[in-house]
Amino acid sequence: MSISMYKASIPQFKKMLNNLLNILNKADAHATTKKITPSALLEARLFPDMFHLIKQIQIVTDQVRLGCGRIAGIDLLRMEDNETSFAELATRIEKTIQYLEQIKPEQMDGQEDKEIKFSIGEWKFEFTAEQYLITWIIPNFYFHVTTAYNLLRHGGIEIGKSDFLGNRD
């Protein structure tokens, strides 16, 4: 017996996006309370050659929105990468959750062998939908969620593992 593509992705993505939203809200409140310029957190990087927090959130939402949309065969929701505040990042996450809520299990399940092709700049990618979900979308999603969490934790936000994982729904 195998797990469905939908069950392996959409419910967990929505949960983690909500957790990330809660973490961002804590960061926003922390910046306000401690009188920290929000850009100090939003533009923070773990190392100079890594993306800052804003880009991490943009990539998190891109991975699941574009990835699951491609697998489901629905119109892709494109977003401008122009966020500059916690509120704008929160809106981006909320729009992504709303988009994922439109995807039905029958739009993903049974699509395992569907050919997925896309490019990022000069790089061209080809996957089956199952490979795409398991080897591209899920690992990239968690990498960037974890990096966003680590940037905020390193920035002094009082968050922990329970914030990352959320409740046990």
Buried (B, 14 or more C-beta within 10 A) or exposed (E): EEEBBBEBBBEBBBBBBBBBBBBBEBBBEBBEEEEBEBBEBBBBBBEEEEBBBBBBBBBBBBBBBBBBBBBBEBEBBEBEEEBEEBEBBBBBBBBBBEBBEEBEBEBBBEBBEBEBEBEEEEEEEEBBBBBBBBEBBBEBBBBBBEBBBBBBBEBEBEBEEEBBEBEEE
